[in-house]
Amino acid sequence: MSADQQFQKAAEDVKKLKAKPTDQELLEIYALFKQASEGDCNTARPGLLDLKGKAKWDAWNSKKGMSKDEAKSAYVNRVKGLVETYGVS
């Protein structure tokens, strides 16, 4: 299976987890997904009152400089760990 196919499968698997991952785990997979699909963060940081948006932006921005291929591989590995922890339905 190619890296792109593994990435797509992981993106599907994460939607089927039996339990909701922690907020930190969700931020990590969000950041890796965004880095793998779009590259470095290319938007302005959300405003003061958008706490969720800022957390997501900060997580994605923390991956700055990581190549898309590295991010895909890290995403796939992270999702595999979540599947082992939470299982899929």
C-alpha positions as CSV (number, residue, x, y, z in Angstrom):
1,M,0.0,0.0,0.0
2,S,1.4,3.4,-1.0
3,A,1.9,6.2,1.6
4,D,-1.1,8.1,0.1
5,Q,-3.3,5.0,0.4
6,Q,-2.1,4.4,4.0
7,F,-2.9,8.1,4.8
8,Q,-6.4,7.8,3.3
9,K,-7.1,4.6,5.3
10,A,-5.9,6.2,8.5
11,A,-8.2,9.2,7.8
12,E,-11.1,6.8,7.5
13,D,-10.0,4.7,10.5
14,V,-9.9,7.7,12.8
15,K,-13.6,8.4,12.1
16,K,-14.5,4.9,13.3
17,L,-12.8,4.9,16.7
18,K,-15.0,3.4,19.5
19,A,-14.1,6.2,22.0
20,K,-13.2,9.8,21.6
21,P,-9.5,10.4,22.0
22,T,-8.3,13.1,24.4
23,D,-8.2,16.7,23.3
24,Q,-4.4,16.5,23.1
25,E,-4.6,13.4,20.9
26,L,-7.2,15.1,18.7
27,L,-5.0,18.2,18.3
28,E,-2.0,16.1,17.4
29,I,-3.8,14.2,14.6
30,Y,-5.4,17.4,13.4
31,A,-2.0,19.1,13.1
32,L,-0.5,16.2,11.3
33,F,-3.4,15.9,9.0
34,K,-3.3,19.6,8.1
35,Q,0.5,19.5,7.6
36,A,0.3,16.4,5.4
37,S,-2.5,17.8,3.3
38,E,-1.7,21.5,3.1
39,G,1.9,22.0,4.3
40,D,3.0,24.7,6.6
41,C,0.3,26.8,8.4
42,N,-0.8,29.5,6.0
43,T,-3.5,31.4,7.9
44,A,-3.5,34.1,10.5
45,R,-3.8,33.1,14.2
46,P,-7.4,33.3,15.3
47,G,-8.5,36.1,17.7
48,L,-8.4,36.2,21.4
49,L,-11.9,34.8,22.0
50,D,-11.6,31.8,19.6
51,L,-9.9,29.4,22.1
52,K,-10.6,26.2,20.1
53,G,-9.4,27.9,16.8
54,K,-6.2,29.1,18.5
55,A,-5.4,25.7,20.0
56,K,-5.9,24.1,16.5
57,W,-3.8,26.8,14.9
58,D,-1.0,26.4,17.5
59,A,-1.0,22.7,17.0
60,W,-0.7,22.9,13.2
61,N,1.9,25.7,13.4
62,S,4.0,23.5,15.7
63,K,4.5,21.2,12.7
64,K,6.0,24.0,10.6
65,G,8.9,22.8,8.5
66,M,7.8,19.1,8.5
67,S,7.5,17.8,5.0
68,K,4.2,16.5,3.8
69,D,5.6,13.0,3.5
70,E,6.9,13.1,7.1
71,A,3.6,14.3,8.3
72,K,1.7,11.6,6.4
73,S,3.9,8.9,8.0
74,A,3.6,10.4,11.5
75,Y,-0.2,10.7,11.0
76,V,-0.5,7.0,9.9
77,N,1.6,5.9,12.9
78,R,-0.4,8.1,15.4
79,V,-3.7,6.8,14.1
80,K,-2.5,3.2,14.3
81,G,-1.7,3.9,18.0
82,L,-5.1,5.3,18.6
83,V,-6.8,2.3,16.9
84,E,-4.8,0.0,19.2
85,T,-5.9,2.1,22.2
86,Y,-9.5,2.7,21.4
87,G,-10.4,0.1,18.8
88,V,-12.6,0.7,15.7
89,S,-16.3,0.0,15.2
